[in-house]
Amino acid sequence: MSGRLLRLVCAAAVAAGTALAPLPAAAGPAPAPSVAELLTDLQRLYRDAEKATEEYNGTRELLRRRQAEVRRLDAELARSRRSLSDSRGAAGRLAREQYRDSGTGLSPYLGLLLAPDARRALDQGHVIGRLAAQRATAVGQVAGAERKADGLARRAHRALAAEAALAERQKEQRDDVRRRLGAVEELLASLSADQIAALAALEGAGEQAAQERFLASGALGTGGAPSADGARAVRFAVDQLGKPYEWGAEGPAAYDCSGLTARAWRRAGTPVPRTSQEQWARLARVPLDELRPGDLVVYFPEATHVALYLGDGLVVQAPRPGARVKVSPIAANPVLGAVRPDPGARPLAAYAPPELPAGAADGSDEGYGSAQAPAASATSLR
């Protein structure tokens, strides 16, 4: 605005009895977020990504079951159609036989009355009645087979439509995980090595304080021996230490959180649901002061993370992208509760926990030890 025009505008404003608001000062650069604010943002992004991952896992599991149902219905429909074809063939043969036997033009009843040999006629009448009953049975079988085939065809069609809808939902959830992991990558890429080190130190201090408070609260009992399956699950989980986190993975080369716990218990002989939410919803709850090795510890209000209890206040977990399967304090994340896959199983009379390899607890529980690590997870989504 020229100086002359500005003076005219000011004069007009004064004449009208109004005052002009002062011009805003030029906006300076936004203050850099603190390490604590960066940590809050990063934790939120990771939780969002893990929640999306578990939703994807749940849909993938539903899709697997739906695909198995479609295959089962297709096989049953094929058998039903073969049965229908056989029933129609049998009915046709009976109809031709009855037509051939009635070639005299006389009804069975009139032939019976006019027959010179009553006993032979009665025998013939019995045969004719039996053929009529067989024909009625064959016709009923054809009708029943048709109804069954039609019903199976409708069920197979509905199952196929549901499978297509689940596949589309799975694709949308996969894309959602990609976007959320991309947001993690973007934030990490903007940080310096010093900032990343400061983040790790800050969260490590918070994790240690949380563990100390948790143990001091008395919420965790002295524990006990696991069941036989629980001991096998613990040994399997310990054998996976050092393997990378990969979203949607359930071994053997990589795992996400619930992929590790589900595979450990499946290998132990007790299958459990695939996702952390299903594990929390469908398995038997156990008080924290009764935890025993092999139990599953579930985290966050929406049950979006899970780990396997090792004993002595420690868990084995696949933390998040950029991290590896490791031993962590039980309070590394906010504990929601715990579940037991085999609540009716007796604990072992004697139990020696597996020896942990050197470095079992090394590495970041937070998963951002390397700013480049999550990129592999985000770009390898299936």
C-alpha atoms as a printed R data frame, in Angstrom:
    type eleno elety resid chain resno       x        y       z
1   ATOM     1    CA   MET     A     1   0.000    0.000   0.000
2   ATOM     2    CA   SER     A     2   1.482    3.407  -0.993
3   ATOM     3    CA   GLY     A     3   2.116    6.035   1.681
4   ATOM     4    CA   ARG     A     4  -0.463    8.422   0.147
5   ATOM     5    CA   LEU     A     5  -3.131    5.694   0.044
6   ATOM     6    CA   LEU     A     6  -2.341    4.680   3.615
7   ATOM     7    CA   ARG     A     7  -2.761    8.330   4.806
8   ATOM     8    CA   LEU     A     8  -6.120    8.504   3.026
9   ATOM     9    CA   VAL     A     9  -7.337    5.307   4.677
10  ATOM    10    CA   CYS     A    10  -6.230    6.551   8.105
11  ATOM    11    CA   ALA     A    11  -7.935    9.911   7.603
12  ATOM    12    CA   ALA     A    12 -11.162    8.201   6.568
13  ATOM    13    CA   ALA     A    13 -11.019    5.968   9.616
14  ATOM    14    CA   VAL     A    14 -10.500    8.941  11.942
15  ATOM    15    CA   ALA     A    15 -13.381   10.806  10.308
16  ATOM    16    CA   ALA     A    16 -15.615    7.806  10.822
17  ATOM    17    CA   GLY     A    17 -14.605    7.606  14.497
18  ATOM    18    CA   THR     A    18 -12.960    4.213  14.186
19  ATOM    19    CA   ALA     A    19  -9.455    3.123  14.936
20  ATOM    20    CA   LEU     A    20  -7.343    0.929  12.804
21  ATOM    21    CA   ALA     A    21  -5.963   -2.227  14.380
22  ATOM    22    CA   PRO     A    22  -2.206   -2.270  14.413
23  ATOM    23    CA   LEU     A    23  -0.651   -4.201  11.598
24  ATOM    24    CA   PRO     A    24   0.469   -7.653  12.726
25  ATOM    25    CA   ALA     A    25   4.143   -8.098  13.252
26  ATOM    26    CA   ALA     A    26   5.917  -10.339  10.817
27  ATOM    27    CA   ALA     A    27   5.630  -13.923  12.006
28  ATOM    28    CA   GLY     A    28   8.952  -15.308  13.116
29  ATOM    29    CA   PRO     A    29  10.001  -18.942  12.898
30  ATOM    30    CA   ALA     A    30   7.970  -21.288  15.086
31  ATOM    31    CA   PRO     A    31   9.836  -22.353  18.213
32  ATOM    32    CA   ALA     A    32  11.482  -25.742  17.880
33  ATOM    33    CA   PRO     A    33   9.603  -28.468  19.770
34  ATOM    34    CA   SER     A    34  11.215  -29.691  22.928
35  ATOM    35    CA   VAL     A    35  12.523  -33.225  23.268
36  ATOM    36    CA   ALA     A    36   9.540  -34.049  25.495
37  ATOM    37    CA   GLU     A    37   7.122  -32.788  22.821
38  ATOM    38    CA   LEU     A    38   8.945  -34.774  20.143
39  ATOM    39    CA   LEU     A    39   8.747  -37.853  22.349
40  ATOM    40    CA   THR     A    40   4.999  -37.390  22.849
41  ATOM    41    CA   ASP     A    41   4.474  -37.007  19.101
42  ATOM    42    CA   LEU     A    42   6.585  -40.030  18.288
43  ATOM    43    CA   GLN     A    43   4.892  -42.234  20.860
44  ATOM    44    CA   ARG     A    44   1.497  -41.222  19.489
45  ATOM    45    CA   LEU     A    45   2.560  -42.004  15.923
46  ATOM    46    CA   TYR     A    46   3.875  -45.422  16.941
47  ATOM    47    CA   ARG     A    47   0.687  -46.236  18.872
48  ATOM    48    CA   ASP     A    48  -1.437  -45.198  15.897
49  ATOM    49    CA   ALA     A    49   0.659  -47.361  13.582
50  ATOM    50    CA   GLU     A    50   0.473  -50.356  15.932
51  ATOM    51    CA   LYS     A    51  -3.286  -49.979  16.327
52  ATOM    52    CA   ALA     A    52  -3.662  -49.891  12.537
53  ATOM    53    CA   THR     A    53  -1.391  -52.936  12.272
54  ATOM    54    CA   GLU     A    54  -3.496  -54.973  14.702
55  ATOM    55    CA   GLU     A    55  -6.676  -53.980  12.849
56  ATOM    56    CA   TYR     A    56  -5.032  -55.145   9.623
57  ATOM    57    CA   ASN     A    57  -4.005  -58.410  11.297
58  ATOM    58    CA   GLY     A    58  -7.576  -58.969  12.474
59  ATOM    59    CA   THR     A    59  -9.002  -58.402   9.009
60  ATOM    60    CA   ARG     A    60  -6.374  -60.672   7.466
61  ATOM    61    CA   GLU     A    61  -7.317  -63.431   9.906
62  ATOM    62    CA   LEU     A    62 -11.018  -62.993   9.066
63  ATOM    63    CA   LEU     A    63 -10.125  -63.108   5.377
64  ATOM    64    CA   ARG     A    64  -8.228  -66.372   5.856
65  ATOM    65    CA   ARG     A    65 -11.226  -67.934   7.574
66  ATOM    66    CA   ARG     A    66 -13.581  -66.605   4.909
67  ATOM    67    CA   GLN     A    67 -11.376  -67.992   2.134
68  ATOM    68    CA   ALA     A    68 -11.357  -71.390   3.856
69  ATOM    69    CA   GLU     A    69 -15.163  -71.205   4.104
70  ATOM    70    CA   VAL     A    70 -15.443  -70.378   0.390
71  ATOM    71    CA   ARG     A    71 -13.235  -73.366  -0.478
72  ATOM    72    CA   ARG     A    72 -15.280  -75.634   1.775
73  ATOM    73    CA   LEU     A    73 -18.569  -74.451   0.268
74  ATOM    74    CA   ASP     A    74 -17.226  -74.832  -3.264
75  ATOM    75    CA   ALA     A    75 -16.210  -78.437  -2.546
76  ATOM    76    CA   GLU     A    76 -19.573  -79.198  -0.906
77  ATOM    77    CA   LEU     A    77 -21.413  -77.589  -3.816
78  ATOM    78    CA   ALA     A    78 -19.472  -79.746  -6.300
79  ATOM    79    CA   ARG     A    79 -20.387  -82.882  -4.307
80  ATOM    80    CA   SER     A    80 -24.013  -81.774  -4.140
81  ATOM    81    CA   ARG     A    81 -24.161  -81.245  -7.890
82  ATOM    82    CA   ARG     A    82 -22.690  -84.691  -8.514
83  ATOM    83    CA   SER     A    83 -25.284  -86.150  -6.151
84  ATOM    84    CA   LEU     A    84 -28.021  -84.237  -7.980
85  ATOM    85    CA   SER     A    85 -26.803  -85.613 -11.293
86  ATOM    86    CA   ASP     A    86 -26.791  -89.179  -9.892
87  ATOM    87    CA   SER     A    87 -30.294  -88.736  -8.442
88  ATOM    88    CA   ARG     A    88 -31.624  -87.460 -11.762
89  ATOM    89    CA   GLY     A    89 -30.029  -90.409 -13.554
90  ATOM    90    CA   ALA     A    90 -31.607  -92.898 -11.143
91  ATOM    91    CA   ALA     A    91 -35.014  -91.244 -11.476
92  ATOM    92    CA   GLY     A    92 -34.713  -91.368 -15.254
93  ATOM    93    CA   ARG     A    93 -33.864  -95.067 -15.242
94  ATOM    94    CA   LEU     A    94 -36.853  -95.850 -13.020
95  ATOM    95    CA   ALA     A    95 -39.156  -93.814 -15.256
96  ATOM    96    CA   ARG     A    96 -37.937  -95.703 -18.357
97  ATOM    97    CA   GLU     A    97 -38.373  -99.069 -16.629
98  ATOM    98    CA   GLN     A    98 -41.902  -98.213 -15.545
99  ATOM    99    CA   TYR     A    99 -42.753  -97.008 -19.032
100 ATOM   100    CA   ARG     A   100 -41.381 -100.225 -20.528
101 ATOM   101    CA   ASP     A   101 -43.279 -102.397 -18.030
102 ATOM   102    CA   SER     A   102 -46.574 -100.596 -18.737
103 ATOM   103    CA   GLY     A   103 -46.321 -101.088 -22.534
104 ATOM   104    CA   THR     A   104 -49.529 -103.207 -22.605
105 ATOM   105    CA   GLY     A   105 -51.601 -100.079 -22.126
106 ATOM   106    CA   LEU     A   106 -53.409 -101.608 -19.151
107 ATOM   107    CA   SER     A   107 -53.203 -100.004 -15.749
108 ATOM   108    CA   PRO     A   108 -51.490 -102.136 -13.077
109 ATOM   109    CA   TYR     A   109 -54.775 -102.514 -11.227
110 ATOM   110    CA   LEU     A   110 -56.769 -103.658 -14.303
111 ATOM   111    CA   GLY     A   111 -54.054 -106.140 -15.201
112 ATOM   112    CA   LEU     A   112 -54.237 -107.539 -11.687
113 ATOM   113    CA   LEU     A   113 -58.017 -108.090 -11.992
114 ATOM   114    CA   LEU     A   114 -57.833 -109.800 -15.423
115 ATOM   115    CA   ALA     A   115 -54.824 -111.994 -14.722
116 ATOM   116    CA   PRO     A   116 -55.565 -115.786 -14.960
117 ATOM   117    CA   ASP     A   117 -52.941 -116.598 -12.331
118 ATOM   118    CA   ALA     A   118 -53.859 -114.640  -9.190
119 ATOM   119    CA   ARG     A   119 -50.640 -115.480  -7.304
120 ATOM   120    CA   ARG     A   120 -48.443 -114.403 -10.218
121 ATOM   121    CA   ALA     A   121 -50.529 -111.253 -10.596
122 ATOM   122    CA   LEU     A   122 -50.115 -110.466  -6.940
123 ATOM   123    CA   ASP     A   123 -46.350 -110.883  -7.285
124 ATOM   124    CA   GLN     A   124 -46.378 -108.549 -10.276
125 ATOM   125    CA   GLY     A   125 -48.474 -106.042  -8.348
126 ATOM   126    CA   HIS     A   126 -45.984 -106.125  -5.497
127 ATOM   127    CA   VAL     A   127 -43.138 -105.437  -7.915
128 ATOM   128    CA   ILE     A   128 -45.083 -102.596  -9.522
129 ATOM   129    CA   GLY     A   129 -45.802 -101.070  -6.104
130 ATOM   130    CA   ARG     A   130 -42.172 -101.334  -5.142
131 ATOM   131    CA   LEU     A   131 -41.119  -99.643  -8.379
132 ATOM   132    CA   ALA     A   132 -43.625  -96.845  -7.748
133 ATOM   133    CA   ALA     A   133 -42.257  -96.359  -4.240
134 ATOM   134    CA   GLN     A   134 -38.714  -96.323  -5.600
135 ATOM   135    CA   ARG     A   135 -39.695  -93.756  -8.193
136 ATOM   136    CA   ALA     A   136 -41.313  -91.559  -5.527
137 ATOM   137    CA   THR     A   137 -38.151  -91.868  -3.421
138 ATOM   138    CA   ALA     A   138 -35.959  -90.983  -6.402
139 ATOM   139    CA   VAL     A   139 -38.102  -87.944  -7.219
140 ATOM   140    CA   GLY     A   140 -37.871  -86.839  -3.585
141 ATOM   141    CA   GLN     A   141 -34.104  -87.277  -3.651
142 ATOM   142    CA   VAL     A   142 -33.877  -85.160  -6.793
143 ATOM   143    CA   ALA     A   143 -35.976  -82.418  -5.202
144 ATOM   144    CA   GLY     A   144 -33.918  -82.533  -1.995
145 ATOM   145    CA   ALA     A   145 -30.643  -82.456  -3.934
146 ATOM   146    CA   GLU     A   146 -31.866  -79.486  -5.944
147 ATOM   147    CA   ARG     A   147 -32.812  -77.600  -2.811
148 ATOM   148    CA   LYS     A   148 -29.450  -78.379  -1.207
149 ATOM   149    CA   ALA     A   149 -27.504  -77.350  -4.309
150 ATOM   150    CA   ASP     A   150 -29.461  -74.107  -4.593
151 ATOM   151    CA   GLY     A   151 -28.891  -73.319  -0.910
152 ATOM   152    CA   LEU     A   152 -25.176  -74.072  -1.154
153 ATOM   153    CA   ALA     A   153 -24.878  -71.919  -4.275
154 ATOM   154    CA   ARG     A   154 -26.478  -68.980  -2.448
155 ATOM   155    CA   ARG     A   155 -24.202  -69.461   0.587
156 ATOM   156    CA   ALA     A   156 -21.128  -69.713  -1.626
157 ATOM   157    CA   HIS     A   157 -22.131  -66.520  -3.429
158 ATOM   158    CA   ARG     A   158 -22.584  -64.653  -0.134
159 ATOM   159    CA   ALA     A   159 -19.274  -65.992   1.195
160 ATOM   160    CA   LEU     A   160 -17.507  -64.900  -1.989
161 ATOM   161    CA   ALA     A   161 -18.998  -61.401  -1.717
162 ATOM   162    CA   ALA     A   162 -17.932  -61.193   1.938
163 ATOM   163    CA   GLU     A   163 -14.429  -62.343   0.951
164 ATOM   164    CA   ALA     A   164 -14.202  -59.562  -1.650
165 ATOM   165    CA   ALA     A   165 -15.350  -56.963   0.919
166 ATOM   166    CA   LEU     A   166 -12.765  -58.195   3.439
167 ATOM   167    CA   ALA     A   167 -10.031  -58.093   0.796
168 ATOM   168    CA   GLU     A   168 -10.910  -54.474   0.019
169 ATOM   169    CA   ARG     A   169 -10.916  -53.589   3.714
170 ATOM   170    CA   GLN     A   170  -7.550  -55.294   4.150
171 ATOM   171    CA   LYS     A   171  -6.134  -53.198   1.312
172 ATOM   172    CA   GLU     A   172  -7.453  -49.991   2.894
173 ATOM   173    CA   GLN     A   173  -5.960  -50.951   6.270
174 ATOM   174    CA   ARG     A   174  -2.632  -51.807   4.642
175 ATOM   175    CA   ASP     A   175  -2.580  -48.364   3.046
176 ATOM   176    CA   ASP     A   176  -3.457  -46.812   6.418
177 ATOM   177    CA   VAL     A   177  -0.491  -48.538   8.071
178 ATOM   178    CA   ARG     A   178   1.750  -47.314   5.260
179 ATOM   179    CA   ARG     A   179   0.596  -43.746   5.813
180 ATOM   180    CA   ARG     A   180   1.128  -43.944   9.568
181 ATOM   181    CA   LEU     A   181   4.573  -45.493   9.268
182 ATOM   182    CA   GLY     A   182   5.356  -42.838   6.677
183 ATOM   183    CA   ALA     A   183   4.547  -40.201   9.293
184 ATOM   184    CA   VAL     A   184   7.001  -41.892  11.679
185 ATOM   185    CA   GLU     A   185   9.673  -41.899   8.960
186 ATOM   186    CA   GLU     A   186   9.050  -38.227   8.222
187 ATOM   187    CA   LEU     A   187   9.442  -37.221  11.857
188 ATOM   188    CA   LEU     A   188  12.558  -39.337  12.352
189 ATOM   189    CA   ALA     A   189  14.116  -38.037   9.139
190 ATOM   190    CA   SER     A   190  13.761  -34.487  10.466
191 ATOM   191    CA   LEU     A   191  15.752  -35.234  13.622
192 ATOM   192    CA   SER     A   192  19.448  -35.067  14.174
193 ATOM   193    CA   ALA     A   193  21.461  -37.843  15.759
194 ATOM   194    CA   ASP     A   194  21.679  -35.778  18.951
195 ATOM   195    CA   GLN     A   195  17.898  -35.389  19.066
196 ATOM   196    CA   ILE     A   196  17.371  -39.119  18.581
197 ATOM   197    CA   ALA     A   197  19.845  -39.859  21.368
198 ATOM   198    CA   ALA     A   198  18.032  -37.375  23.605
199 ATOM   199    CA   LEU     A   199  14.688  -39.051  22.801
200 ATOM   200    CA   ALA     A   200  16.060  -42.471  23.694
201 ATOM   201    CA   ALA     A   201  17.539  -41.176  26.934
202 ATOM   202    CA   LEU     A   202  14.321  -39.413  27.938
203 ATOM   203    CA   GLU     A   203  12.096  -42.375  27.255
204 ATOM   204    CA   GLY     A   204  14.586  -44.751  28.869
205 ATOM   205    CA   ALA     A   205  14.493  -42.670  32.034
206 ATOM   206    CA   GLY     A   206  10.697  -42.624  31.946
207 ATOM   207    CA   GLU     A   207  10.595  -46.372  31.396
208 ATOM   208    CA   GLN     A   208  12.892  -47.024  34.349
209 ATOM   209    CA   ALA     A   209  10.825  -44.797  36.599
210 ATOM   210    CA   ALA     A   210   7.620  -46.526  35.468
211 ATOM   211    CA   GLN     A   211   9.138  -49.940  36.186
212 ATOM   212    CA   GLU     A   212  10.241  -48.874  39.655
213 ATOM   213    CA   ARG     A   213   6.769  -47.519  40.447
214 ATOM   214    CA   PHE     A   214   5.143  -50.670  39.097
215 ATOM   215    CA   LEU     A   215   7.313  -52.998  41.173
216 ATOM   216    CA   ALA     A   216   6.966  -50.821  44.283
217 ATOM   217    CA   SER     A   217   3.170  -50.855  43.961
218 ATOM   218    CA   GLY     A   218   2.994  -54.547  44.807
219 ATOM   219    CA   ALA     A   219   0.823  -55.202  41.748
220 ATOM   220    CA   LEU     A   220   3.224  -57.912  40.607
221 ATOM   221    CA   GLY     A   221   3.305  -61.083  42.684
222 ATOM   222    CA   THR     A   222   6.215  -63.373  43.322
223 ATOM   223    CA   GLY     A   223   5.056  -65.516  40.419
224 ATOM   224    CA   GLY     A   224   5.154  -69.244  40.034
225 ATOM   225    CA   ALA     A   225   6.142  -71.967  37.631
226 ATOM   226    CA   PRO     A   226   4.570  -72.021  34.182
227 ATOM   227    CA   SER     A   227   2.562  -74.863  32.727
228 ATOM   228    CA   ALA     A   228   4.307  -77.273  30.347
229 ATOM   229    CA   ASP     A   229   2.949  -75.366  27.335
230 ATOM   230    CA   GLY     A   230   3.832  -72.047  28.984
231 ATOM   231    CA   ALA     A   231   7.435  -73.182  29.444
232 ATOM   232    CA   ARG     A   232   7.599  -74.212  25.778
233 ATOM   233    CA   ALA     A   233   6.168  -70.827  24.729
234 ATOM   234    CA   VAL     A   234   8.800  -69.011  26.824
235 ATOM   235    CA   ARG     A   235  11.642  -71.044  25.319
236 ATOM   236    CA   PHE     A   236  10.378  -70.400  21.798
237 ATOM   237    CA   ALA     A   237  10.070  -66.657  22.426
238 ATOM   238    CA   VAL     A   238  13.585  -66.502  23.876
239 ATOM   239    CA   ASP     A   239  14.885  -68.294  20.780
240 ATOM   240    CA   GLN     A   240  13.478  -65.445  18.649
241 ATOM   241    CA   LEU     A   241  15.520  -62.742  20.417
242 ATOM   242    CA   GLY     A   242  17.254  -60.434  17.965
243 ATOM   243    CA   LYS     A   243  14.852  -61.019  15.068
244 ATOM   244    CA   PRO     A   244  13.454  -57.820  13.524
245 ATOM   245    CA   TYR     A   245  10.018  -56.337  14.015
246 ATOM   246    CA   GLU     A   246   7.954  -56.316  10.845
247 ATOM   247    CA   TRP     A   247   4.315  -55.304  10.798
248 ATOM   248    CA   GLY     A   248   1.944  -58.177  10.004
249 ATOM   249    CA   ALA     A   249   4.734  -60.771  10.386
250 ATOM   250    CA   GLU     A   250   4.317  -63.972  12.380
251 ATOM   251    CA   GLY     A   251   7.708  -65.591  11.805
252 ATOM   252    CA   PRO     A   252   9.941  -67.294  11.349
253 ATOM   253    CA   ALA     A   253  12.235  -64.472  10.169
254 ATOM   254    CA   ALA     A   254  10.402  -61.479  11.683
255 ATOM   255    CA   TYR     A   255   7.464  -60.677  13.966
256 ATOM   256    CA   ASP     A   256   5.074  -58.019  15.067
257 ATOM   257    CA   CYS     A   257   3.936  -58.010  18.694
258 ATOM   258    CA   SER     A   258   0.982  -60.385  18.454
259 ATOM   259    CA   GLY     A   259   2.633  -62.429  15.720
260 ATOM   260    CA   LEU     A   260   5.323  -63.369  18.261
261 ATOM   261    CA   THR     A   261   2.921  -64.280  21.075
262 ATOM   262    CA   ALA     A   262   0.536  -66.182  18.788
263 ATOM   263    CA   ARG     A   263   3.312  -68.210  17.178
264 ATOM   264    CA   ALA     A   264   5.000  -68.965  20.519
265 ATOM   265    CA   TRP     A   265   1.823  -70.459  21.962
266 ATOM   266    CA   ARG     A   266   0.911  -72.239  18.733
267 ATOM   267    CA   ARG     A   267   4.341  -73.889  18.696
268 ATOM   268    CA   ALA     A   268   3.841  -74.790  22.355
269 ATOM   269    CA   GLY     A   269   0.658  -76.688  21.475
270 ATOM   270    CA   THR     A   270  -2.038  -74.194  22.521
271 ATOM   271    CA   PRO     A   271  -3.276  -72.040  19.626
272 ATOM   272    CA   VAL     A   272  -4.362  -68.507  20.574
273 ATOM   273    CA   PRO     A   273  -6.041  -65.711  18.574
274 ATOM   274    CA   ARG     A   274  -3.829  -63.796  16.163
275 ATOM   275    CA   THR     A   275  -4.259  -60.186  17.351
276 ATOM   276    CA   SER     A   276  -3.616  -58.480  20.674
277 ATOM   277    CA   GLN     A   277  -7.252  -57.309  20.863
278 ATOM   278    CA   GLU     A   278  -8.560  -60.848  20.333
279 ATOM   279    CA   GLN     A   279  -6.061  -62.263  22.808
280 ATOM   280    CA   TRP     A   280  -7.286  -59.762  25.395
281 ATOM   281    CA   ALA     A   281 -10.967  -60.347  24.582
282 ATOM   282    CA   ARG     A   282 -11.005  -64.144  24.245
283 ATOM   283    CA   LEU     A   283  -8.383  -65.522  26.626
284 ATOM   284    CA   ALA     A   284  -8.832  -65.966  30.360
285 ATOM   285    CA   ARG     A   285  -7.909  -62.878  32.415
286 ATOM   286    CA   VAL     A   286  -5.375  -63.365  35.171
287 ATOM   287    CA   PRO     A   287  -4.531  -60.916  37.999
288 ATOM   288    CA   LEU     A   288  -1.099  -59.351  37.722
289 ATOM   289    CA   ASP     A   289  -0.150  -60.681  41.150
290 ATOM   290    CA   GLU     A   290  -0.726  -64.224  39.824
291 ATOM   291    CA   LEU     A   291   1.356  -63.873  36.658
292 ATOM   292    CA   ARG     A   292   3.425  -66.871  35.680
293 ATOM   293    CA   PRO     A   293   5.903  -67.242  32.802
294 ATOM   294    CA   GLY     A   294   4.147  -67.667  29.478
295 ATOM   295    CA   ASP     A   295   1.185  -65.442  30.349
296 ATOM   296    CA   LEU     A   296   0.500  -62.595  27.935
297 ATOM   297    CA   VAL     A   297   0.745  -58.996  29.133
298 ATOM   298    CA   VAL     A   298  -1.499  -56.605  27.197
299 ATOM   299    CA   TYR     A   299  -0.859  -52.877  26.909
300 ATOM   300    CA   PHE     A   300  -2.704  -49.604  26.268
301 ATOM   301    CA   PRO     A   301  -6.446  -48.962  26.765
302 ATOM   302    CA   GLU     A   302  -7.334  -50.399  23.340
303 ATOM   303    CA   ALA     A   303  -5.206  -53.552  23.803
304 ATOM   304    CA   THR     A   304  -2.991  -52.640  20.857
305 ATOM   305    CA   HIS     A   305   0.248  -54.212  22.125
306 ATOM   306    CA   VAL     A   306   1.119  -57.523  23.756
307 ATOM   307    CA   ALA     A   307   4.209  -59.250  25.174
308 ATOM   308    CA   LEU     A   308   5.009  -62.634  26.714
309 ATOM   309    CA   TYR     A   309   5.836  -62.697  30.423
310 ATOM   310    CA   LEU     A   310   9.272  -64.090  31.169
311 ATOM   311    CA   GLY     A   311   9.247  -63.796  34.975
312 ATOM   312    CA   ASP     A   312  10.923  -61.462  37.455
313 ATOM   313    CA   GLY     A   313   9.137  -58.407  36.068
314 ATOM   314    CA   LEU     A   314  10.414  -58.940  32.504
315 ATOM   315    CA   VAL     A   315   8.713  -59.667  29.194
316 ATOM   316    CA   VAL     A   316   9.798  -60.797  25.736
317 ATOM   317    CA   GLN     A   317   8.341  -58.557  23.053
318 ATOM   318    CA   ALA     A   318   8.579  -57.371  19.462
319 ATOM   319    CA   PRO     A   319   8.451  -53.656  20.332
320 ATOM   320    CA   ARG     A   320   7.804  -51.697  17.120
321 ATOM   321    CA   PRO     A   321   9.324  -50.837  13.720
322 ATOM   322    CA   GLY     A   322  13.053  -50.304  13.880
323 ATOM   323    CA   ALA     A   323  13.475  -52.563  16.918
324 ATOM   324    CA   ARG     A   324  14.164  -56.257  17.390
325 ATOM   325    CA   VAL     A   325  12.649  -58.943  19.586
326 ATOM   326    CA   LYS     A   326  14.101  -58.292  23.031
327 ATOM   327    CA   VAL     A   327  13.680  -58.574  26.764
328 ATOM   328    CA   SER     A   328  12.050  -55.497  28.310
329 ATOM   329    CA   PRO     A   329  10.723  -54.363  31.695
330 ATOM   330    CA   ILE     A   330   7.074  -55.258  32.084
331 ATOM   331    CA   ALA     A   331   6.235  -51.557  32.533
332 ATOM   332    CA   ALA     A   332   7.960  -50.458  29.306
333 ATOM   333    CA   ASN     A   333   4.414  -49.595  28.141
334 ATOM   334    CA   PRO     A   334   1.248  -48.833  30.134
335 ATOM   335    CA   VAL     A   335  -0.078  -52.205  31.315
336 ATOM   336    CA   LEU     A   336  -3.752  -52.942  30.646
337 ATOM   337    CA   GLY     A   337  -3.814  -56.432  32.134
338 ATOM   338    CA   ALA     A   338  -2.812  -60.028  31.505
339 ATOM   339    CA   VAL     A   339  -4.355  -63.182  30.036
340 ATOM   340    CA   ARG     A   340  -3.535  -66.880  30.264
341 ATOM   341    CA   PRO     A   341  -3.871  -69.126  27.200
342 ATOM   342    CA   ASP     A   342  -4.120  -72.336  29.296
343 ATOM   343    CA   PRO     A   343  -5.935  -71.405  32.523
344 ATOM   344    CA   GLY     A   344  -6.748  -75.006  33.423
345 ATOM   345    CA   ALA     A   345  -3.207  -76.317  33.061
346 ATOM   346    CA   ARG     A   346  -1.216  -77.272  36.144
347 ATOM   347    CA   PRO     A   347   2.082  -75.486  36.810
348 ATOM   348    CA   LEU     A   348   5.237  -77.530  36.514
349 ATOM   349    CA   ALA     A   349   6.563  -79.007  39.749
350 ATOM   350    CA   ALA     A   350  10.056  -77.774  38.843
351 ATOM   351    CA   TYR     A   351  11.006  -75.085  36.376
352 ATOM   352    CA   ALA     A   352  14.356  -73.686  35.259
353 ATOM   353    CA   PRO     A   353  13.942  -70.562  33.116
354 ATOM   354    CA   PRO     A   354  15.899  -70.500  29.863
355 ATOM   355    CA   GLU     A   355  19.257  -68.789  29.963
356 ATOM   356    CA   LEU     A   356  19.147  -65.422  28.252
357 ATOM   357    CA   PRO     A   357  21.843  -64.727  25.681
358 ATOM   358    CA   ALA     A   358  24.161  -61.772  26.079
359 ATOM   359    CA   GLY     A   359  22.534  -58.571  24.859
360 ATOM   360    CA   ALA     A   360  18.975  -59.890  25.248
361 ATOM   361    CA   ALA     A   361  17.857  -56.553  26.709
362 ATOM   362    CA   ASP     A   362  19.991  -54.390  24.429
363 ATOM   363    CA   GLY     A   363  18.446  -52.022  21.941
364 ATOM   364    CA   SER     A   364  15.622  -49.593  22.082
365 ATOM   365    CA   ASP     A   365  12.243  -50.605  23.423
366 ATOM   366    CA   GLU     A   366  10.954  -47.598  21.516
367 ATOM   367    CA   GLY     A   367  12.215  -48.736  18.121
368 ATOM   368    CA   TYR     A   368  13.871  -45.577  16.881
369 ATOM   369    CA   GLY     A   369  17.491  -46.396  17.462
370 ATOM   370    CA   SER     A   370  18.026  -45.860  13.737
371 ATOM   371    CA   ALA     A   371  16.240  -43.098  11.879
372 ATOM   372    CA   GLN     A   372  16.302  -45.193   8.718
373 ATOM   373    CA   ALA     A   373  14.975  -48.436  10.221
374 ATOM   374    CA   PRO     A   374  11.233  -47.828   9.859
375 ATOM   375    CA   ALA     A   375  11.581  -47.140   6.137
376 ATOM   376    CA   ALA     A   376  12.097  -50.838   5.489
377 ATOM   377    CA   SER     A   377   8.929  -51.686   7.403
378 ATOM   378    CA   ALA     A   378   6.887  -49.118   5.565
379 ATOM   379    CA   THR     A   379   8.032  -50.137   2.118
380 ATOM   380    CA   SER     A   380   7.803  -53.897   2.597
381 ATOM   381    CA   LEU     A   381   4.078  -54.004   3.329
382 ATOM   382    CA   ARG     A   382   2.222  -56.752   1.551
